[in-house]
C-alpha cells in the first residue's frame, strides 16, 4: 500500500468517525463514553495522518 493510499484510507476512517459521533450525539441519551472513545480514535488517526504527511 502506498503512503498516499494509506493517508486516504485514514482520512476516510476519520470522516466515518465524524458520522458515528454525530449519530451518537443525536440519540435521546447519547453514550458519552462511546463518544469519548470515538473522539480519541479520531485524534490518533489525525496524528497518524500528520506523521505520514510530514515524513513524505
C-alpha positions in Angstrom: 0.0 0.0 0.0 1.4 3.4 -1.0 1.8 6.1 1.6 -0.8 8.3 -0.2 -3.3 5.4 -0.2 -2.7 4.9 3.5 -3.3 8.6 4.1 -6.5 8.5 2.0 -7.7 5.5 4.0 -7.0 7.2 7.2 -8.9 10.3 6.1 -11.9 8.1 5.1 -11.9 6.5 8.5 -11.6 9.9 10.2 -14.6 11.1 8.2 -16.6 8.0 9.1 -15.8 8.6 12.8 -17.3 12.1 12.4 -20.5 10.4 11.3 -20.5 7.9 14.1 -20.0 10.7 16.7 -22.8 12.8 15.1 -25.1 9.8 15.1 -24.4 9.1 18.7 -25.0 12.8 19.6 -28.5 12.7 18.0 -29.6 9.8 20.3 -32.0 10.6 23.1 -29.4 9.6 25.6 -26.0 9.8 24.0 -23.4 7.4 25.3 -20.7 9.8 26.5 -18.1 7.1 27.0 -18.6 5.9 23.4 -18.4 9.5 22.1 -15.2 10.0 24.1 -13.6 6.8 22.7 -14.6 7.8 19.1 -13.0 11.2 19.6 -9.8 9.6 20.9 -9.7 7.4 17.8 -10.1 10.5 15.6 -7.2 12.2 17.3 -5.0 9.1 16.9 -5.9 9.0 13.2 -5.2 12.7 12.8 -1.8 12.3 14.4 -1.0 9.4 12.1 -2.0 11.4 9.0 0.2 14.3 10.1 3.1 12.0 10.7 2.7 10.4 7.3 2.4 13.7 5.5 5.5 15.2 7.3 7.6 12.1 6.5 6.6 12.1 2.8 
